[in-house]
Amino acid sequence: MRRSVLGLDRALAILLGLTLFVIGVGAAAWYNGWLRRLWPRFPEEVSTQKTSDLLNTDWWPWAGGAAGALFVLLGLWWLIAHLPRRGVGTLVLPGSGRPGRLRIDPSGVATTAAEVLADTPGIRNVTGKVIRDRGELVVTLTATIDPRADLTDVVAATDAVAGDLNTVLGRDDARARIHLSVARRARAQPRVR
């Protein structure tokens, strides 16, 4: 979620809270007669006649329908603005200047890193994706390793891939996160004849 949406949410929450507080205090003061003591011209009873007259005008259904459509559109915008946006588009690489910009698709980098890691003996399959997490670019690789795999080789391969990712992206805000899970059963090794 973007900061502008968070700021709008906080401002609207404060405004709504203050409005409800003022209405609640006003209703309690009106019920107990305190408002009549402060403002003697304040009515003792509330009349709904003017509201009824307003609702019976010819233009009211059109205005109500337009306001309802506007609120539906605002509500949809608000819901869409709150959808998590963790995906990452193209990135500008260091070395870009006025003559031209160097851009890279980070999903391709994650796919290539997953393929390189999958070539390591003992690693069965690897998937990769790129997300934004708390202001940082995170390349997440998820790998399943064989229970009989040599962990020293697996760790060395993951370190090498993480270093390569840092070199390829060349960004200070880029991180690599590699999740390793061990398969339940070892795969049957092919027999040599």
Order of alpha helices (4+ residues) and beta strands (2+ residues): alpha-alpha-alpha-alpha-beta-beta-alpha-beta-beta-alpha-beta
